[in-house]
Amino acid sequence: MLLRLGSSLCSLQLQPRPMAAASSKAITDFFQPNPAKRQKLSTASDHHPLPSLTTQQQSRMESNKCLAKSKPNLEICSQKVSQSKVEGSGYVKLQELLVEETWLEALPGELEKPYGTNLCKFVEREISSGSVPIYPPQHLIFNALNSTPFHRVKAVIIGQDPYHGPGQAMGLAFSVPEGVKVPSSLVNIFKELKQDLGCSIPSHGNLVKWAVQGVLLLNTVLTVRKQQANSHAKKGWEQFTDAIIRTISQKKEGVVFLLWGNSAQEKSRLIDHTKHHILKAAHPSGLSANRGFFGCRHFSRTNQLLEQMGIPPIDWQL
């Protein structure tokens, strides 16, 4: 009897246990991550957000974006000039070199007015004759407008004639391409920047970084003959650039105008003083910088005014 009971117990122990629950799973199921743990990992960063960017970092990122956006306009103008040389004309119609849509909308038909038509014909004759080089190069004549869209303008610096030395003019007031000796006026601008904001003095004079941030670097005359200062003055450019200043004054608010020297300050008559800010100082040239430009602190003052209006300041450091 004991033998029979032992045999029964053994038979019970040897019977396989039911595997219904396990058999419904594939073996890979046992290696799947726990959904609860996965959810916890994905939300961990919610409790420790990345530190916010500083104002300077945000400004630098924005200027890099704007610089990238301005390049297509430059490429379009360069392609037009290259194509004109292939076709043998040697020049592009002046009005075709202003390609920034926001300015075409802000200045509808400006170059088609009688004075504009005469200006275009004059500049095209000067370029096509080839007797004397015309500066800046054709694709850079409207560089100030093509680099600084109308809706982004928040400050305006007014210059006079383009530089008339070889390789200097690039269509932005006071600016020269990298690799070109920095002119004395720009050297003094950099000195004031260092005194005002502590900016280090750069090794070059290319101001495109200012332009793409919304600083319109506008000469009152946009072309010149080589080594002949003011040779394209009183040909229609003044009317065109006056129209630009007047349009900014009428269609925008809170723009800061930096007027250096008597010539620039004469343009204040085109600006609505009740809507905009006007800063005046002597011209930064070597002849007058010590008579009121040094110490004007226009760069920090511009940023203070912009920030008071809730507008991002300009990163003046090149």
Backbone bond lengths (Angstrom), bond angles and torsions (degrees), N, CA, C in turn:
res aa  C-N    CA-C-N  psi(-1)  N-CA   C-N-CA  omega(-1)  CA-C   N-CA-C  phi
1 M - - - 1.473 - - 1.503 111.17 -
2 L 1.312 116.50 -43.39 1.472 119.65 175.59 1.516 111.04 -60.74
3 L 1.288 116.37 -38.19 1.467 120.16 179.69 1.516 110.57 -63.22
4 R 1.400 115.40 -41.17 1.473 119.19 -178.85 1.526 110.23 -66.51
5 L 1.348 118.49 -39.19 1.467 121.49 179.37 1.509 111.41 -66.10
6 G 1.311 116.79 -40.70 1.478 120.10 177.70 1.487 112.11 -62.84
7 S 1.353 114.16 -39.86 1.473 116.87 178.76 1.501 110.80 -64.18
8 S 1.343 117.01 -37.06 1.476 119.98 179.65 1.504 110.91 -65.79
9 L 1.341 115.87 -42.20 1.475 118.54 179.65 1.519 111.40 -63.46
10 C 1.329 114.26 -41.71 1.479 117.34 179.92 1.502 110.85 -62.55
11 S 1.341 115.11 -39.64 1.464 117.63 -178.39 1.521 111.27 -66.42
12 L 1.333 114.80 -33.11 1.476 118.10 178.00 1.526 111.17 -68.78
13 Q 1.300 118.90 -41.10 1.466 122.66 -178.07 1.519 111.60 -69.02
14 L 1.308 115.83 -29.10 1.462 117.97 -176.85 1.513 113.61 -83.36
15 Q 1.345 116.55 -9.67 1.466 118.18 -179.60 1.526 109.87 -70.49
16 P 1.328 116.99 133.57 1.487 119.16 -179.15 1.510 110.85 -66.31
17 R 1.379 114.94 145.69 1.470 120.57 179.09 1.529 109.40 -79.37
18 P 1.311 118.13 148.72 1.471 121.08 179.94 1.530 110.67 -60.89
19 M 1.364 117.79 139.03 1.477 123.53 -178.35 1.517 110.97 -120.64
20 A 1.316 115.94 25.84 1.469 118.86 -174.61 1.511 111.72 -58.77
21 A 1.330 116.27 -44.04 1.476 118.45 -176.96 1.502 111.34 -67.33
22 A 1.367 116.75 -43.21 1.467 119.65 -177.35 1.498 111.51 -71.42
23 S 1.354 117.80 -35.02 1.449 119.70 -175.27 1.516 112.40 -66.87
24 S 1.334 118.73 -16.18 1.465 121.02 -179.76 1.518 112.25 -81.46
25 K 1.354 118.59 -5.63 1.469 122.51 -179.69 1.514 110.22 -109.86
26 A 1.338 115.85 142.97 1.464 119.75 170.53 1.513 107.82 -79.48
27 I 1.330 115.63 159.44 1.466 118.24 -177.29 1.528 112.62 -63.56
28 T 1.384 115.57 -30.20 1.484 119.19 -178.96 1.511 111.54 -67.84
29 D 1.345 115.99 -20.23 1.459 118.48 -178.89 1.518 111.74 -63.71
30 F 1.330 115.11 -27.64 1.461 117.97 -177.64 1.522 112.42 -73.41
31 F 1.358 116.72 -10.56 1.471 120.13 -177.37 1.528 112.12 -108.64
32 Q 1.324 118.80 3.80 1.451 121.64 178.28 1.523 109.74 -71.63
33 P 1.356 117.63 140.63 1.470 119.25 178.76 1.511 111.04 -67.06
34 N 1.289 114.43 152.03 1.459 120.71 178.78 1.523 109.70 -68.78
35 P 1.375 117.86 121.85 1.473 120.09 -178.22 1.512 112.46 -56.50
36 A 1.312 116.48 -36.78 1.464 119.44 -178.95 1.513 110.84 -64.29
37 K 1.363 115.81 -41.41 1.457 119.83 178.31 1.513 111.14 -66.82
38 R 1.363 116.33 -40.12 1.463 120.16 179.89 1.525 110.52 -62.20
39 Q 1.336 116.38 -40.87 1.452 120.38 178.50 1.529 110.67 -63.38
40 K 1.310 116.10 -40.10 1.446 120.70 -179.35 1.517 111.52 -63.55
41 L 1.340 116.51 -40.06 1.457 120.23 179.68 1.517 111.38 -65.57
42 S 1.330 116.52 -40.71 1.452 120.06 -175.24 1.514 112.22 -71.15
43 T 1.312 117.61 -22.28 1.457 120.11 -177.60 1.514 112.67 -104.37
44 A 1.333 116.26 1.64 1.465 118.43 -177.88 1.514 111.92 -61.39
45 S 1.380 117.11 -36.46 1.459 120.83 -177.06 1.519 112.03 -68.87
46 D 1.363 115.72 -18.75 1.459 118.63 179.07 1.526 111.02 -63.18
47 H 1.327 115.66 -28.32 1.459 119.37 -178.14 1.526 111.75 -88.37
48 H 1.341 117.09 -12.77 1.465 121.66 -179.74 1.531 108.84 -134.37
49 P 1.332 119.57 71.42 1.468 121.99 -177.61 1.520 111.55 -63.16
50 L 1.339 114.63 152.62 1.459 119.75 177.42 1.522 109.71 -64.61
51 P 1.315 117.86 145.03 1.467 119.70 179.86 1.528 110.53 -61.10
52 S 1.340 116.79 141.13 1.466 120.86 -179.26 1.515 110.18 -70.25
53 L 1.337 115.77 153.86 1.455 121.24 -179.76 1.521 110.08 -74.07
54 T 1.307 116.35 147.78 1.459 120.56 175.57 1.523 109.29 -72.78
55 T 1.314 116.54 164.29 1.467 121.19 178.34 1.518 110.60 -59.16
56 Q 1.326 116.42 -40.26 1.464 120.50 179.84 1.527 111.01 -65.25
57 Q 1.340 117.26 -40.91 1.463 120.40 178.90 1.520 111.01 -65.89
58 Q 1.329 116.74 -41.29 1.456 121.00 177.83 1.524 110.69 -62.83
59 S 1.337 116.28 -41.81 1.466 120.85 179.46 1.517 111.09 -63.67
60 R 1.344 115.50 -40.48 1.467 119.50 -179.51 1.529 111.06 -67.19
61 M 1.328 116.67 -39.95 1.462 120.28 177.86 1.527 110.70 -64.08
62 E 1.327 115.79 -41.08 1.461 120.21 -179.48 1.524 111.13 -66.05
63 S 1.349 117.06 -41.10 1.463 119.67 -179.74 1.527 110.88 -66.76
64 N 1.341 116.86 -34.39 1.470 119.69 177.05 1.524 110.83 -65.93
65 K 1.333 117.03 -38.96 1.464 120.81 176.89 1.523 110.52 -63.32
66 C 1.327 115.87 -44.07 1.472 120.54 -179.01 1.527 111.08 -66.00
67 L 1.327 116.30 -37.29 1.458 120.00 177.97 1.518 110.10 -62.35
68 A 1.322 116.46 -41.51 1.465 120.50 178.70 1.525 111.00 -64.04
69 K 1.339 116.47 -37.17 1.463 120.24 -179.47 1.530 111.97 -71.63
70 S 1.340 117.49 -28.04 1.467 120.39 -177.03 1.532 112.31 -78.29
71 K 1.319 116.99 -22.07 1.463 120.41 -176.05 1.528 113.80 -62.72
72 P 1.341 119.30 -39.63 1.467 118.43 178.55 1.524 113.54 -57.63
73 N 1.344 117.75 -37.89 1.464 120.33 178.24 1.526 110.93 -61.53
74 L 1.322 116.45 -42.94 1.463 121.14 178.90 1.523 110.46 -64.26
75 E 1.320 116.41 -40.97 1.466 120.71 -179.95 1.526 111.29 -65.56
76 I 1.329 116.85 -39.12 1.464 120.58 178.73 1.526 110.30 -61.36
77 C 1.326 116.51 -46.03 1.475 120.73 179.95 1.522 111.30 -64.62
78 S 1.323 116.29 -41.82 1.465 119.84 179.47 1.527 110.73 -62.79
79 Q 1.323 116.49 -41.05 1.467 120.59 179.62 1.525 111.13 -64.74
80 K 1.319 117.06 -38.45 1.457 120.69 179.11 1.531 111.15 -64.15
81 V 1.326 116.12 -42.23 1.465 120.14 179.11 1.529 110.18 -66.35
82 S 1.323 116.96 -43.01 1.470 120.25 178.61 1.517 111.20 -61.39
83 Q 1.325 116.49 -42.03 1.457 120.99 179.68 1.525 111.35 -64.57
84 S 1.333 116.77 -37.30 1.471 119.92 179.53 1.522 111.37 -64.70
85 K 1.318 116.51 -33.46 1.468 120.34 178.44 1.517 110.60 -71.52
86 V 1.326 115.69 -37.85 1.468 119.98 177.09 1.528 110.09 -63.19
87 E 1.316 116.02 -40.77 1.466 120.87 -178.12 1.522 112.86 -78.08
88 G 1.342 116.53 -12.96 1.454 119.86 174.68 1.503 116.25 95.99
89 S 1.338 118.10 -5.41 1.464 119.41 -179.48 1.527 111.54 -74.59
90 G 1.328 116.37 -35.60 1.456 120.38 177.01 1.515 114.98 82.65
91 Y 1.327 117.49 -5.23 1.459 118.97 177.81 1.522 109.73 -150.34
92 V 1.329 114.62 159.64 1.455 122.22 176.84 1.520 107.77 -110.75
93 K 1.322 117.26 141.07 1.456 119.89 176.09 1.526 109.05 -55.33
94 L 1.319 115.15 133.80 1.459 120.71 -171.39 1.524 112.44 -55.06
95 Q 1.333 117.04 -44.68 1.457 119.97 -176.35 1.526 112.75 -65.11
96 E 1.336 117.41 -18.63 1.461 120.76 179.53 1.530 112.34 -81.36
97 L 1.328 116.94 -7.69 1.458 120.89 -178.88 1.523 112.55 -93.42
98 L 1.330 116.84 -7.80 1.457 120.68 171.81 1.522 106.74 -94.38
99 V 1.319 116.32 103.39 1.465 120.42 -170.32 1.532 113.63 -114.65
100 E 1.326 118.17 -7.94 1.455 120.69 179.76 1.528 109.73 -71.86
101 E 1.341 115.53 114.66 1.460 121.33 -172.23 1.531 113.07 -59.56
102 T 1.319 117.60 -36.58 1.467 119.36 -176.55 1.525 111.57 -65.59
103 W 1.341 116.80 -31.15 1.466 119.47 177.08 1.521 111.29 -78.97
104 L 1.315 117.02 -34.45 1.467 119.74 176.12 1.527 110.15 -62.77
105 E 1.328 116.50 -34.40 1.464 120.60 177.47 1.528 111.15 -75.18
106 A 1.333 116.37 -36.06 1.470 120.05 -178.47 1.531 112.04 -75.54
107 L 1.333 117.00 -27.82 1.475 122.45 -177.65 1.527 110.04 -121.83
108 P 1.305 118.97 58.38 1.471 120.20 -174.46 1.531 112.44 -62.78
109 G 1.336 114.57 122.64 1.465 120.40 174.98 1.517 115.78 67.79
110 E 1.338 118.27 16.36 1.470 120.09 -175.59 1.526 112.09 -62.03
111 L 1.321 117.17 -42.81 1.467 119.78 -178.94 1.525 112.36 -80.13
112 E 1.323 117.37 -1.59 1.468 120.97 176.79 1.529 111.88 -96.45
113 K 1.323 115.83 -4.38 1.456 119.90 175.35 1.532 108.62 -69.68
114 P 1.329 119.08 160.33 1.472 120.51 -177.21 1.530 113.71 -51.00
115 Y 1.340 117.88 -45.36 1.464 119.19 -179.84 1.521 110.15 -65.68
116 G 1.350 117.06 -37.04 1.455 121.47 -179.50 1.516 111.81 -66.83
117 T 1.315 116.26 -39.52 1.466 120.34 177.98 1.518 110.36 -62.79
118 N 1.326 116.83 -43.58 1.471 120.79 178.66 1.525 111.13 -65.25
119 L 1.327 116.86 -39.55 1.465 121.22 178.24 1.519 110.06 -61.79
120 C 1.327 116.62 -46.44 1.462 120.87 -178.95 1.529 110.78 -60.39
121 K 1.304 116.30 -45.02 1.469 120.42 -179.86 1.524 110.85 -62.76
122 F 1.319 116.70 -41.17 1.468 120.77 -179.95 1.528 111.13 -62.55
123 V 1.326 116.13 -50.45 1.473 119.79 -177.54 1.527 110.63 -64.17
124 E 1.329 116.88 -40.63 1.469 120.36 179.59 1.524 111.34 -63.78
125 R 1.338 117.00 -38.37 1.482 120.16 176.35 1.520 110.66 -64.56
126 E 1.303 116.10 -43.78 1.462 120.69 -179.36 1.532 111.15 -60.28
127 I 1.330 115.86 -43.07 1.466 119.72 -178.69 1.524 111.24 -71.76
128 S 1.333 116.86 -45.30 1.468 120.46 -174.56 1.528 112.65 -70.41
129 S 1.339 117.30 -26.53 1.471 119.04 -179.80 1.520 111.08 -65.66
130 G 1.337 116.24 -36.84 1.460 120.62 176.89 1.514 114.21 71.24
131 S 1.314 118.85 4.41 1.460 120.69 -177.50 1.527 111.88 -69.32
132 V 1.337 115.91 -37.35 1.464 121.57 178.51 1.529 108.01 -134.39
133 P 1.311 118.23 131.67 1.470 119.42 177.92 1.524 111.78 -58.76
134 I 1.320 115.33 142.32 1.460 122.15 177.56 1.522 108.75 -109.86
135 Y 1.319 115.88 133.47 1.469 121.56 -179.49 1.524 109.92 -116.31
136 P 1.334 117.56 149.55 1.465 127.74 -6.70 1.518 111.15 -72.51
137 P 1.330 119.05 174.96 1.468 120.96 175.18 1.527 109.66 -54.84
138 Q 1.320 116.08 152.59 1.467 120.70 -173.48 1.528 114.03 -49.92
139 H 1.316 116.56 -45.22 1.470 118.60 -174.17 1.524 113.18 -68.69
140 L 1.349 116.70 -9.17 1.459 120.71 -178.95 1.530 112.99 -109.71
141 I 1.325 118.23 3.55 1.467 120.17 -176.82 1.525 111.30 -56.96
142 F 1.333 116.68 -43.82 1.468 120.87 179.85 1.523 111.67 -103.42
143 N 1.310 117.37 30.57 1.456 121.30 -175.86 1.527 112.58 -59.12
144 A 1.331 117.13 -36.32 1.467 120.41 -179.47 1.532 110.48 -60.80
145 L 1.331 116.69 -44.37 1.462 120.65 -178.76 1.523 111.61 -76.69
146 N 1.310 116.83 -38.66 1.468 120.10 -179.02 1.525 112.34 -71.20
147 S 1.333 117.02 -22.59 1.472 120.84 -179.88 1.525 112.93 -92.81
148 T 1.333 117.00 -24.20 1.462 121.47 -176.86 1.524 109.54 -123.29
149 P 1.325 118.26 91.17 1.461 120.68 -179.77 1.528 111.95 -55.38
150 F 1.312 116.02 150.13 1.462 121.53 -176.50 1.523 111.89 -55.58
151 H 1.327 117.12 -44.32 1.459 119.88 -175.17 1.528 112.88 -69.94
152 R 1.338 117.41 -13.36 1.466 120.60 -179.06 1.522 112.96 -98.59
153 V 1.318 118.20 -6.49 1.471 120.55 -176.26 1.527 109.97 -64.01
154 K 1.331 116.45 122.29 1.462 120.86 175.29 1.526 112.52 -128.44
155 A 1.332 116.75 -11.39 1.459 121.21 174.48 1.527 107.91 -149.72
156 V 1.340 115.32 151.31 1.463 120.80 -179.95 1.519 108.71 -132.35
157 I 1.328 115.61 126.91 1.467 121.79 171.90 1.519 107.07 -113.06
158 I 1.315 116.65 123.11 1.466 121.16 -174.70 1.519 110.54 -103.03
159 G 1.324 115.84 124.59 1.457 122.46 174.67 1.516 110.12 -106.01
160 Q 1.323 116.95 -165.68 1.461 120.76 -177.35 1.525 110.03 -117.76
161 D 1.317 115.88 -101.78 1.460 123.25 -179.24 1.524 109.77 -90.10
162 P 1.331 118.77 148.79 1.464 118.74 171.50 1.536 110.12 -64.13
163 Y 1.324 116.62 154.95 1.464 119.68 172.40 1.529 108.62 -57.73
164 H 1.326 116.74 139.31 1.472 119.36 -175.76 1.526 113.69 -108.81
165 G 1.339 116.79 11.41 1.458 119.79 175.00 1.524 110.74 -90.34
166 P 1.330 117.69 155.40 1.475 120.92 -179.65 1.529 112.40 -56.88
167 G 1.325 116.27 130.35 1.455 121.74 174.51 1.514 116.23 76.79
168 Q 1.330 118.34 1.50 1.460 119.75 -176.21 1.532 113.48 -86.00
169 A 1.329 116.64 -53.97 1.464 120.59 -172.06 1.526 111.44 -68.32
170 M 1.331 115.29 135.79 1.468 120.36 177.97 1.524 111.59 -136.48
171 G 1.322 116.67 17.31 1.457 120.59 174.57 1.509 115.59 82.85
172 L 1.324 118.05 5.33 1.457 123.15 176.64 1.525 107.99 -121.66
173 A 1.324 117.90 126.88 1.460 121.22 -178.17 1.526 110.99 -54.71
174 F 1.322 115.90 132.79 1.466 126.04 177.39 1.534 113.98 72.34
175 S 1.314 119.07 -9.93 1.461 122.26 -173.03 1.526 112.28 -91.15
176 V 1.331 115.78 146.25 1.472 121.82 172.61 1.531 108.15 -132.27
177 P 1.334 117.80 152.80 1.467 120.23 179.14 1.525 111.74 -63.96
178 E 1.305 115.48 156.08 1.462 120.16 175.23 1.522 109.56 -61.06
179 G 1.317 116.01 140.55 1.459 121.24 -177.65 1.517 113.58 95.62
180 V 1.341 116.64 -12.14 1.463 121.29 178.11 1.529 108.49 -98.41
181 K 1.312 116.59 139.91 1.467 120.75 -179.69 1.523 110.84 -56.10
182 V 1.313 115.88 134.18 1.467 120.83 -177.91 1.533 109.14 -73.03
183 P 1.340 118.26 122.34 1.471 121.33 179.64 1.526 112.07 -64.24
184 S 1.325 115.34 159.20 1.471 120.26 -173.85 1.526 112.59 -60.78
185 S 1.325 118.23 -38.51 1.473 120.04 179.88 1.520 110.64 -61.34
186 L 1.320 116.25 -41.76 1.464 120.26 -179.65 1.531 111.08 -71.50
187 V 1.309 116.96 -34.10 1.465 120.20 174.55 1.524 109.61 -58.23
188 N 1.343 115.89 -42.68 1.467 119.81 -179.97 1.531 111.96 -69.62
189 I 1.318 116.67 -33.47 1.467 120.37 174.77 1.530 109.95 -61.51
190 F 1.324 115.63 -44.00 1.466 119.92 179.28 1.534 111.49 -65.76
191 K 1.328 116.82 -35.76 1.473 120.46 177.41 1.528 110.66 -63.16
192 E 1.331 115.76 -43.19 1.460 119.62 179.71 1.528 110.63 -66.78
193 L 1.329 116.99 -38.25 1.466 121.13 176.81 1.531 111.01 -59.99
194 K 1.318 115.76 -41.56 1.465 119.48 179.61 1.519 110.41 -65.53
195 Q 1.327 117.10 -43.29 1.457 121.49 -179.93 1.526 111.26 -67.79
196 D 1.326 116.00 -37.16 1.463 121.68 -174.88 1.520 112.64 -79.46
197 L 1.325 116.90 -50.31 1.461 121.51 -172.62 1.527 114.44 -118.26
198 G 1.337 115.98 -3.04 1.463 118.51 -178.73 1.515 113.56 78.64
199 C 1.344 117.40 15.20 1.466 120.23 179.13 1.525 110.29 -66.43
200 S 1.319 116.19 137.54 1.456 119.40 175.27 1.525 109.28 -72.16
201 I 1.310 116.81 147.35 1.464 121.29 -178.17 1.530 108.84 -77.41
202 P 1.330 118.07 120.20 1.469 120.95 -176.03 1.524 111.96 -73.70
203 S 1.314 114.82 166.28 1.471 120.98 -179.22 1.524 111.83 -89.49
204 H 1.317 117.47 -0.79 1.469 121.54 -177.70 1.521 109.41 -139.93
205 G 1.333 116.25 172.21 1.458 120.48 -177.75 1.514 114.09 -120.50
206 N 1.336 117.32 25.06 1.456 121.24 -179.77 1.533 109.29 -83.14
207 L 1.339 116.73 114.97 1.460 121.97 -174.15 1.528 113.22 -99.91
208 V 1.324 117.15 17.43 1.459 119.45 -177.15 1.531 111.42 -59.86
209 K 1.321 117.98 -28.75 1.466 120.70 178.40 1.524 110.89 -61.64
210 W 1.329 116.93 -35.77 1.463 119.92 176.23 1.527 109.97 -69.19
211 A 1.341 115.08 -43.18 1.467 120.35 -175.78 1.524 111.76 -58.99
212 V 1.323 116.80 -45.21 1.469 119.43 -175.74 1.527 112.13 -73.61
213 Q 1.334 117.15 -15.37 1.464 120.30 175.76 1.522 112.62 -84.62
214 G 1.335 116.88 -6.54 1.457 119.22 179.24 1.509 114.70 113.40
215 V 1.328 117.78 11.85 1.468 121.10 175.40 1.524 107.67 -94.56
216 L 1.316 117.10 107.72 1.456 121.36 179.30 1.524 108.93 -78.63
217 L 1.325 116.02 112.95 1.470 122.52 -177.71 1.530 107.34 -97.89
218 L 1.326 115.76 86.24 1.457 122.50 -167.26 1.519 112.80 -107.37
219 N 1.326 116.15 115.54 1.460 120.17 168.12 1.521 108.85 -79.04
220 T 1.342 117.21 150.15 1.459 119.50 178.97 1.525 111.65 -77.12
221 V 1.336 117.08 -22.43 1.469 123.64 173.68 1.522 106.05 -124.54
222 L 1.337 117.66 133.82 1.458 119.79 -169.63 1.524 115.34 -103.49
223 T 1.329 118.66 -4.56 1.464 120.81 176.23 1.527 110.09 -139.66
224 V 1.324 115.81 162.45 1.463 120.85 -179.63 1.530 109.26 -160.61
225 R 1.321 116.21 152.65 1.466 120.61 173.29 1.524 110.09 -79.77
226 K 1.308 115.38 151.03 1.466 120.54 177.64 1.525 110.54 -56.34
227 Q 1.327 115.14 127.91 1.467 124.10 175.84 1.528 113.81 58.63
228 Q 1.333 117.48 22.77 1.472 120.91 178.68 1.523 108.92 -131.02
229 A 1.314 115.66 85.14 1.465 120.23 -178.31 1.521 110.79 -58.49
230 N 1.319 115.87 141.51 1.471 123.68 177.82 1.526 114.03 62.42
231 S 1.328 117.50 17.44 1.470 120.48 -177.92 1.524 112.45 -69.18
232 H 1.337 118.37 -19.59 1.464 121.33 177.07 1.524 112.22 -111.29
233 A 1.342 115.42 17.08 1.461 119.65 175.36 1.521 109.41 -73.86
234 K 1.321 115.21 152.29 1.476 122.94 176.77 1.534 111.99 59.31
235 K 1.309 116.10 35.35 1.471 121.61 175.73 1.532 111.15 -113.98
236 G 1.328 115.82 -0.48 1.464 120.01 -179.88 1.519 114.47 125.79
237 W 1.346 116.06 -16.67 1.460 118.76 -178.78 1.527 111.64 -62.10
238 E 1.340 116.69 -39.31 1.467 119.81 -177.77 1.530 111.41 -60.36
239 Q 1.337 116.69 -39.43 1.466 119.69 177.44 1.529 111.03 -64.89
240 F 1.310 115.48 -39.19 1.464 119.74 -179.22 1.529 110.80 -66.56
241 T 1.318 117.57 -47.84 1.467 119.51 -178.31 1.530 111.80 -71.98
242 D 1.344 117.12 -28.10 1.466 119.76 171.83 1.531 109.95 -62.89
243 A 1.326 115.61 -39.84 1.472 120.18 178.97 1.527 110.48 -63.34
244 I 1.331 116.63 -35.96 1.469 120.83 177.87 1.523 110.12 -63.86
245 I 1.334 116.13 -48.96 1.471 120.59 -178.32 1.526 110.24 -64.05
246 R 1.322 116.17 -42.89 1.469 120.64 -179.83 1.533 110.89 -63.51
247 T 1.326 116.31 -40.47 1.465 120.55 179.58 1.520 111.75 -65.28
248 I 1.326 117.39 -41.59 1.467 120.87 175.98 1.523 109.90 -59.80
249 S 1.335 115.44 -45.10 1.455 120.16 -178.93 1.520 111.95 -61.75
250 Q 1.324 116.74 -41.61 1.462 121.30 -175.26 1.525 113.16 -77.87
251 K 1.330 116.63 -38.69 1.458 120.25 -170.12 1.523 114.60 -100.51
252 K 1.331 117.75 -6.90 1.458 120.62 -179.78 1.526 109.98 -126.23
253 E 1.320 116.11 171.55 1.457 122.20 176.08 1.520 109.66 -136.94
254 G 1.331 115.74 150.19 1.453 120.64 172.59 1.510 115.90 73.32
255 V 1.330 118.12 20.69 1.462 120.85 177.50 1.529 108.98 -80.69
256 V 1.323 116.69 140.66 1.464 121.81 178.49 1.533 108.51 -97.98
257 F 1.314 116.49 120.42 1.464 121.68 178.64 1.526 108.68 -102.87
258 L 1.345 115.74 122.85 1.461 121.61 177.62 1.529 107.36 -102.44
259 L 1.322 116.23 107.68 1.457 121.81 -174.00 1.529 109.02 -110.18
260 W 1.316 115.32 106.96 1.460 121.64 -176.40 1.522 109.73 -108.83
261 G 1.307 116.96 116.80 1.463 121.37 178.68 1.524 111.81 91.93
262 N 1.325 115.34 162.73 1.466 121.40 -174.86 1.521 112.79 -61.81
263 S 1.337 116.95 -41.26 1.462 120.30 -177.84 1.526 111.25 -60.14
264 A 1.319 116.13 -45.39 1.467 119.95 179.21 1.524 111.23 -68.75
265 Q 1.321 115.98 -38.19 1.463 119.52 -176.75 1.526 112.51 -68.78
266 E 1.319 116.87 -21.91 1.459 120.02 175.14 1.536 111.21 -63.46
267 K 1.319 116.57 -24.40 1.472 120.86 -178.71 1.529 112.51 -75.01
268 S 1.313 117.53 -7.59 1.464 119.70 179.43 1.527 111.93 -62.11
269 R 1.332 116.53 -21.98 1.467 120.56 178.29 1.532 111.52 -65.77
270 L 1.344 116.79 -19.71 1.464 121.42 -179.08 1.523 112.51 -89.82
271 I 1.330 117.04 -4.78 1.459 121.91 -170.59 1.523 110.54 -110.68
272 D 1.312 116.18 133.21 1.459 122.07 175.85 1.526 108.97 -77.14
273 H 1.324 116.14 107.14 1.461 121.24 -175.54 1.527 112.22 -67.34
274 T 1.320 117.61 -19.53 1.462 120.17 -178.94 1.531 112.23 -81.13
275 K 1.323 117.58 -14.45 1.463 122.20 -177.20 1.524 113.36 -110.23
276 H 1.332 116.05 -20.85 1.463 120.44 -171.24 1.523 110.99 -129.90
277 H 1.316 115.87 171.45 1.465 122.46 179.84 1.532 109.03 -111.76
278 I 1.311 117.21 132.43 1.459 121.93 -178.65 1.525 109.31 -120.95
279 L 1.319 115.57 122.11 1.465 122.23 176.71 1.527 108.53 -111.73
280 K 1.308 116.88 127.47 1.464 121.11 -176.96 1.526 110.61 -118.56
281 A 1.331 115.44 143.05 1.471 121.83 176.63 1.515 108.54 -159.33
282 A 1.321 115.91 170.58 1.469 120.62 175.00 1.523 109.44 -65.79
283 H 1.320 116.27 161.63 1.464 121.38 177.29 1.529 109.08 -69.55
284 P 1.335 117.75 145.47 1.474 119.84 -178.65 1.526 115.49 -77.50
285 S 1.299 118.70 7.83 1.469 120.17 179.21 1.521 110.09 -63.18
286 G 1.324 115.42 161.42 1.454 120.35 -179.57 1.515 113.35 -60.18
287 L 1.323 116.91 -24.21 1.468 121.13 -177.80 1.519 112.65 -78.43
288 S 1.332 116.96 -25.95 1.471 118.21 -172.12 1.522 114.73 -128.59
289 A 1.317 118.70 -5.79 1.468 120.66 -175.08 1.527 112.12 -57.48
290 N 1.319 116.83 -34.75 1.463 120.78 -179.05 1.521 112.95 -78.81
291 R 1.315 116.69 -3.60 1.464 120.48 -178.49 1.530 111.86 -105.28
292 G 1.328 116.68 29.82 1.449 118.76 173.86 1.519 116.15 134.48
293 F 1.321 117.64 -7.89 1.469 117.01 175.50 1.520 110.28 -82.93
294 F 1.330 116.20 -50.47 1.458 118.59 176.41 1.526 109.46 -62.88
295 G 1.312 114.83 127.86 1.460 120.44 -179.13 1.513 114.40 93.02
296 C 1.350 117.88 0.08 1.471 119.73 -178.78 1.526 112.29 -71.75
297 R 1.318 117.59 -25.13 1.471 124.14 177.15 1.533 112.46 55.06
298 H 1.328 115.42 37.87 1.458 119.72 -177.70 1.524 113.49 -67.10
299 F 1.313 117.67 -27.00 1.465 120.65 -175.73 1.529 111.12 -73.81
300 S 1.320 116.86 -45.92 1.467 119.47 176.90 1.520 109.87 -69.66
301 R 1.328 117.24 -36.76 1.464 120.31 179.15 1.528 110.91 -63.87
302 T 1.328 116.73 -39.87 1.462 120.56 177.40 1.519 110.62 -59.77
303 N 1.319 116.42 -46.52 1.467 120.02 -179.51 1.523 111.89 -65.60
304 Q 1.317 117.10 -36.64 1.463 120.08 177.39 1.529 110.58 -62.30
305 L 1.319 115.96 -43.99 1.465 120.50 -179.83 1.527 111.05 -64.97
306 L 1.324 116.14 -42.57 1.468 119.85 179.44 1.524 110.91 -62.98
307 E 1.314 116.75 -45.54 1.463 120.65 -178.35 1.529 111.46 -65.45
308 Q 1.325 116.97 -34.78 1.468 120.71 177.13 1.530 110.95 -63.19
309 M 1.338 116.02 -27.79 1.465 121.16 178.82 1.522 112.34 -92.66
310 G 1.331 116.51 1.98 1.458 120.24 -179.87 1.516 113.37 79.45
311 I 1.342 116.71 20.96 1.465 122.29 -179.43 1.526 108.58 -103.27
312 P 1.322 118.96 134.27 1.469 120.76 179.53 1.527 111.36 -56.03
313 P 1.334 117.61 137.03 1.463 120.79 179.69 1.519 111.70 -70.62
314 I 1.306 115.11 169.03 1.461 121.57 -179.88 1.530 109.04 -92.57
315 D 1.302 115.92 134.47 1.470 121.08 172.65 1.516 106.85 -86.30
316 W 1.319 116.46 99.01 1.474 121.68 -174.79 1.522 112.90 -78.27
317 Q 1.308 117.73 -15.85 1.471 120.34 -177.16 1.518 111.01 -69.77
318 L 1.325 117.10 124.46 1.462 121.81 177.86 1.522 109.85 -92.00
